[in-house]
Amino acid sequence: MPVDEEKVAPTSVDIFDQSLGTEEVEINPDANFFTFPPPLPESGNPYRVKILRGQKGWMSYPGKDGKPGYLATDLELRTIAPGDDKKDDKPLFDNFASTMVMQSTHMSKVGGIIKAIYETRNQGEVLPAKTTHADLARLLQAEFDKESEVGVVIQWEAYCEACSDEKKRVVVKGEKRFPQLEDGTHSSELPHGPCGSTLSAQAKVVRYVALK
């Protein structure tokens, strides 16, 4: 949302008030609102995307086991594939990117995203070795504002609510685990044997990469 754009709060209305606006809308009675559109195929990896600010904004999280806190945000991405209507300007979402530094890599996800953006832009920018959580967040925010480009790798995922509980989250991962169609592509819906539910795949961003 542009900085100068103000959020308009909803107001309570009486739907039986005769003065209420009656703008006509068109719907498709045969459509199913509760089905997801087919995700982009994994065969297109990596996808070139522009990176946008998410809906939740930046959040502060307390650290665990005496560790310092960190910042996190969600991201919206839009694919860039001019001339290919099936792949251009498709939304992808990353629900959690944080400044928390992982012990195994000595890098945070936010830092990794910024690094991939810098390497894609190829203008000699370098991620600072010593910084703060706030400064990392500000660096990524600057890339949101510029709608910078970067590469992403996606993976199909489908969550089974019926088979999941508080201790275990049941997720089917990978496009190849979904039924193959006659044209060689895969259906985005999967009958889940253990419970009989029909699972719908969504594209999850699993990695950010530099593009040349």
VOKOL-575609 format. One record per residue (C-alpha): residue number from 1; residue in three letters; x, y negated, z. Coordinates in steps of 0.5 Angstrom, whole numbers. Example, Ala and Ser with C-alpha at 12.3 -4.5 7.8 and 13.67 -1.06 7.14 Angstrom:
residues 2
<node num="1" residu="ALA" u="25" v="9" w="16"/>
<node num="2" residu="SER" u="27" v="2" w="14"/>
END
This chain:
residues 212
<node num="1" residu="MET" u="0" v="0" w="0"/>
<node num="2" residu="PRO" u="3" v="-7" w="-2"/>
<node num="3" residu="VAL" u="5" v="-11" w="4"/>
<node num="4" residu="ASP" u="0" v="-17" w="2"/>
<node num="5" residu="GLU" u="-6" v="-12" w="2"/>
<node num="6" residu="GLU" u="-10" v="-12" w="8"/>
<node num="7" residu="LYS" u="-14" v="-6" w="10"/>
<node num="8" residu="VAL" u="-21" v="-6" w="11"/>
<node num="9" residu="ALA" u="-25" v="-3" w="16"/>
<node num="10" residu="PRO" u="-31" v="1" w="15"/>
<node num="11" residu="THR" u="-38" v="-2" w="18"/>
<node num="12" residu="SER" u="-44" v="2" w="21"/>
<node num="13" residu="VAL" u="-50" v="2" w="16"/>
<node num="14" residu="ASP" u="-57" v="4" w="16"/>
<node num="15" residu="ILE" u="-58" v="9" w="10"/>
<node num="16" residu="PHE" u="-65" v="7" w="10"/>
<node num="17" residu="ASP" u="-64" v="0" w="10"/>
<node num="18" residu="GLN" u="-67" v="-2" w="3"/>
<node num="19" residu="SER" u="-62" v="-8" w="2"/>
<node num="20" residu="LEU" u="-56" v="-3" w="2"/>
<node num="21" residu="GLY" u="-53" v="-2" w="-4"/>
<node num="22" residu="THR" u="-55" v="3" w="-9"/>
<node num="23" residu="GLU" u="-50" v="4" w="-14"/>
<node num="24" residu="GLU" u="-50" v="10" w="-19"/>
<node num="25" residu="VAL" u="-45" v="15" w="-19"/>
<node num="26" residu="GLU" u="-44" v="21" w="-23"/>
<node num="27" residu="ILE" u="-43" v="28" w="-20"/>
<node num="28" residu="ASN" u="-42" v="35" w="-24"/>
<node num="29" residu="PRO" u="-47" v="40" w="-20"/>
<node num="30" residu="ASP" u="-43" v="46" w="-22"/>
<node num="31" residu="ALA" u="-36" v="43" w="-19"/>
<node num="32" residu="ASN" u="-33" v="46" w="-13"/>
<node num="33" residu="PHE" u="-31" v="41" w="-8"/>
<node num="34" residu="PHE" u="-27" v="46" w="-4"/>
<node num="35" residu="THR" u="-23" v="49" w="-9"/>
<node num="36" residu="PHE" u="-16" v="46" w="-10"/>
<node num="37" residu="PRO" u="-13" v="44" w="-17"/>
<node num="38" residu="PRO" u="-8" v="49" w="-19"/>
<node num="39" residu="PRO" u="-1" v="47" w="-17"/>
<node num="40" residu="LEU" u="5" v="46" w="-22"/>
<node num="41" residu="PRO" u="9" v="52" w="-24"/>
<node num="42" residu="GLU" u="15" v="54" w="-20"/>
<node num="43" residu="SER" u="18" v="55" w="-27"/>
<node num="44" residu="GLY" u="18" v="47" w="-28"/>
<node num="45" residu="ASN" u="23" v="46" w="-22"/>
<node num="46" residu="PRO" u="27" v="42" w="-21"/>
<node num="47" residu="TYR" u="21" v="36" w="-22"/>
<node num="48" residu="ARG" u="23" v="29" w="-23"/>
<node num="49" residu="VAL" u="19" v="25" w="-18"/>
<node num="50" residu="LYS" u="18" v="18" w="-16"/>
<node num="51" residu="ILE" u="18" v="17" w="-8"/>
<node num="52" residu="LEU" u="13" v="13" w="-5"/>
<node num="53" residu="ARG" u="11" v="12" w="2"/>
<node num="54" residu="GLY" u="6" v="17" w="6"/>
<node num="55" residu="GLN" u="-1" v="15" w="9"/>
<node num="56" residu="LYS" u="1" v="16" w="16"/>
<node num="57" residu="GLY" u="7" v="12" w="17"/>
<node num="58" residu="TRP" u="13" v="12" w="21"/>
<node num="59" residu="MET" u="12" v="16" w="28"/>
<node num="60" residu="SER" u="17" v="17" w="34"/>
<node num="61" residu="TYR" u="18" v="23" w="37"/>
<node num="62" residu="PRO" u="21" v="25" w="44"/>
<node num="63" residu="GLY" u="27" v="30" w="44"/>
<node num="64" residu="LYS" u="27" v="37" w="47"/>
<node num="65" residu="ASP" u="32" v="39" w="52"/>
<node num="66" residu="GLY" u="35" v="33" w="54"/>
<node num="67" residu="LYS" u="36" v="31" w="47"/>
<node num="68" residu="PRO" u="35" v="24" w="44"/>
<node num="69" residu="GLY" u="28" v="23" w="40"/>
<node num="70" residu="TYR" u="28" v="22" w="33"/>
<node num="71" residu="LEU" u="23" v="18" w="28"/>
<node num="72" residu="ALA" u="19" v="22" w="22"/>
<node num="73" residu="THR" u="14" v="20" w="17"/>
<node num="74" residu="ASP" u="10" v="24" w="11"/>
<node num="75" residu="LEU" u="12" v="22" w="4"/>
<node num="76" residu="GLU" u="8" v="22" w="-3"/>
<node num="77" residu="LEU" u="11" v="24" w="-9"/>
<node num="78" residu="ARG" u="9" v="23" w="-16"/>
<node num="79" residu="THR" u="12" v="27" w="-22"/>
<node num="80" residu="ILE" u="15" v="24" w="-28"/>
<node num="81" residu="ALA" u="14" v="28" w="-34"/>
<node num="82" residu="PRO" u="12" v="23" w="-40"/>
<node num="83" residu="GLY" u="8" v="26" w="-46"/>
<node num="84" residu="ASP" u="6" v="32" w="-42"/>
<node num="85" residu="ASP" u="-1" v="31" w="-39"/>
<node num="86" residu="LYS" u="0" v="37" w="-35"/>
<node num="87" residu="LYS" u="6" v="35" w="-31"/>
<node num="88" residu="ASP" u="6" v="28" w="-31"/>
<node num="89" residu="ASP" u="4" v="23" w="-25"/>
<node num="90" residu="LYS" u="2" v="29" w="-21"/>
<node num="91" residu="PRO" u="2" v="28" w="-13"/>
<node num="92" residu="LEU" u="6" v="32" w="-9"/>
<node num="93" residu="PHE" u="6" v="31" w="-1"/>
<node num="94" residu="ASP" u="11" v="32" w="4"/>
<node num="95" residu="ASN" u="8" v="32" w="11"/>
<node num="96" residu="PHE" u="14" v="32" w="15"/>
<node num="97" residu="ALA" u="21" v="28" w="14"/>
<node num="98" residu="SER" u="25" v="27" w="20"/>
<node num="99" residu="THR" u="32" v="23" w="22"/>
<node num="100" residu="MET" u="33" v="29" w="27"/>
<node num="101" residu="VAL" u="40" v="32" w="26"/>
<node num="102" residu="MET" u="41" v="39" w="25"/>
<node num="103" residu="GLN" u="46" v="43" w="29"/>
<node num="104" residu="SER" u="47" v="48" w="23"/>
<node num="105" residu="THR" u="48" v="42" w="18"/>
<node num="106" residu="HIS" u="50" v="36" w="22"/>
<node num="107" residu="MET" u="45" v="33" w="17"/>
<node num="108" residu="SER" u="38" v="30" w="18"/>
<node num="109" residu="LYS" u="32" v="31" w="12"/>
<node num="110" residu="VAL" u="31" v="24" w="12"/>
<node num="111" residu="GLY" u="39" v="23" w="11"/>
<node num="112" residu="GLY" u="39" v="29" w="5"/>
<node num="113" residu="ILE" u="33" v="25" w="2"/>
<node num="114" residu="ILE" u="37" v="19" w="1"/>
<node num="115" residu="LYS" u="43" v="22" w="-1"/>
<node num="116" residu="ALA" u="40" v="26" w="-7"/>
<node num="117" residu="ILE" u="37" v="19" w="-9"/>
<node num="118" residu="TYR" u="43" v="16" w="-9"/>
<node num="119" residu="GLU" u="47" v="21" w="-13"/>
<node num="120" residu="THR" u="41" v="21" w="-18"/>
<node num="121" residu="ARG" u="42" v="14" w="-18"/>
<node num="122" residu="ASN" u="49" v="15" w="-19"/>
<node num="123" residu="GLN" u="51" v="7" w="-17"/>
<node num="124" residu="GLY" u="57" v="9" w="-12"/>
<node num="125" residu="GLU" u="52" v="9" w="-6"/>
<node num="126" residu="VAL" u="54" v="13" w="0"/>
<node num="127" residu="LEU" u="50" v="15" w="6"/>
<node num="128" residu="PRO" u="54" v="12" w="12"/>
<node num="129" residu="ALA" u="57" v="17" w="17"/>
<node num="130" residu="LYS" u="55" v="14" w="23"/>
<node num="131" residu="THR" u="48" v="11" w="24"/>
<node num="132" residu="THR" u="42" v="10" w="28"/>
<node num="133" residu="HIS" u="35" v="14" w="27"/>
<node num="134" residu="ALA" u="32" v="7" w="26"/>
<node num="135" residu="ASP" u="37" v="5" w="20"/>
<node num="136" residu="LEU" u="36" v="12" w="17"/>
<node num="137" residu="ALA" u="29" v="10" w="17"/>
<node num="138" residu="ARG" u="30" v="3" w="14"/>
<node num="139" residu="LEU" u="34" v="6" w="9"/>
<node num="140" residu="LEU" u="29" v="11" w="6"/>
<node num="141" residu="GLN" u="23" v="6" w="7"/>
<node num="142" residu="ALA" u="27" v="1" w="2"/>
<node num="143" residu="GLU" u="27" v="7" w="-3"/>
<node num="144" residu="PHE" u="19" v="8" w="-2"/>
<node num="145" residu="ASP" u="19" v="0" w="-3"/>
<node num="146" residu="LYS" u="23" v="1" w="-10"/>
<node num="147" residu="GLU" u="19" v="8" w="-12"/>
<node num="148" residu="SER" u="26" v="11" w="-13"/>
<node num="149" residu="GLU" u="27" v="17" w="-17"/>
<node num="150" residu="VAL" u="30" v="24" w="-14"/>
<node num="151" residu="GLY" u="29" v="31" w="-16"/>
<node num="152" residu="VAL" u="25" v="36" w="-12"/>
<node num="153" residu="VAL" u="24" v="44" w="-12"/>
<node num="154" residu="ILE" u="17" v="46" w="-10"/>
<node num="155" residu="GLN" u="14" v="53" w="-8"/>
<node num="156" residu="TRP" u="7" v="56" w="-8"/>
<node num="157" residu="GLU" u="4" v="57" w="-1"/>
<node num="158" residu="ALA" u="-2" v="59" w="1"/>
<node num="159" residu="TYR" u="-4" v="59" w="9"/>
<node num="160" residu="CYS" u="-9" v="65" w="11"/>
<node num="161" residu="GLU" u="-13" v="62" w="17"/>
<node num="162" residu="ALA" u="-17" v="68" w="18"/>
<node num="163" residu="CYS" u="-10" v="72" w="20"/>
<node num="164" residu="SER" u="-7" v="67" w="24"/>
<node num="165" residu="ASP" u="-7" v="65" w="31"/>
<node num="166" residu="GLU" u="-3" v="61" w="36"/>
<node num="167" residu="LYS" u="3" v="66" w="36"/>
<node num="168" residu="LYS" u="4" v="67" w="28"/>
<node num="169" residu="ARG" u="2" v="63" w="22"/>
<node num="170" residu="VAL" u="1" v="68" w="16"/>
<node num="171" residu="VAL" u="3" v="64" w="10"/>
<node num="172" residu="VAL" u="4" v="67" w="3"/>
<node num="173" residu="LYS" u="10" v="64" w="-1"/>
<node num="174" residu="GLY" u="12" v="64" w="-8"/>
<node num="175" residu="GLU" u="8" v="64" w="-15"/>
<node num="176" residu="LYS" u="10" v="71" w="-17"/>
<node num="177" residu="ARG" u="6" v="74" w="-11"/>
<node num="178" residu="PHE" u="0" v="71" w="-14"/>
<node num="179" residu="PRO" u="-4" v="75" w="-20"/>
<node num="180" residu="GLN" u="-1" v="74" w="-27"/>
<node num="181" residu="LEU" u="-6" v="72" w="-32"/>
<node num="182" residu="GLU" u="-6" v="74" w="-39"/>
<node num="183" residu="ASP" u="-2" v="68" w="-42"/>
<node num="184" residu="GLY" u="4" v="70" w="-37"/>
<node num="185" residu="THR" u="2" v="64" w="-32"/>
<node num="186" residu="HIS" u="-1" v="66" w="-25"/>
<node num="187" residu="SER" u="-7" v="65" w="-22"/>
<node num="188" residu="SER" u="-7" v="60" w="-16"/>
<node num="189" residu="GLU" u="-12" v="64" w="-12"/>
<node num="190" residu="LEU" u="-10" v="71" w="-9"/>
<node num="191" residu="PRO" u="-15" v="76" w="-5"/>
<node num="192" residu="HIS" u="-12" v="77" w="1"/>
<node num="193" residu="GLY" u="-12" v="84" w="3"/>
<node num="194" residu="PRO" u="-11" v="84" w="10"/>
<node num="195" residu="CYS" u="-18" v="80" w="11"/>
<node num="196" residu="GLY" u="-21" v="80" w="5"/>
<node num="197" residu="SER" u="-20" v="72" w="4"/>
<node num="198" residu="THR" u="-19" v="68" w="-2"/>
<node num="199" residu="LEU" u="-13" v="64" w="-1"/>
<node num="200" residu="SER" u="-11" v="58" w="-5"/>
<node num="201" residu="ALA" u="-4" v="56" w="-7"/>
<node num="202" residu="GLN" u="-1" v="49" w="-6"/>
<node num="203" residu="ALA" u="6" v="47" w="-8"/>
<node num="204" residu="LYS" u="10" v="45" w="-2"/>
<node num="205" residu="VAL" u="17" v="41" w="-3"/>
<node num="206" residu="VAL" u="22" v="45" w="0"/>
<node num="207" residu="ARG" u="28" v="42" w="-3"/>
<node num="208" residu="TYR" u="31" v="35" w="-5"/>
<node num="209" residu="VAL" u="36" v="35" w="-11"/>
<node num="210" residu="ALA" u="40" v="30" w="-15"/>
<node num="211" residu="LEU" u="38" v="29" w="-22"/>
<node num="212" residu="LYS" u="43" v="27" w="-27"/>
END
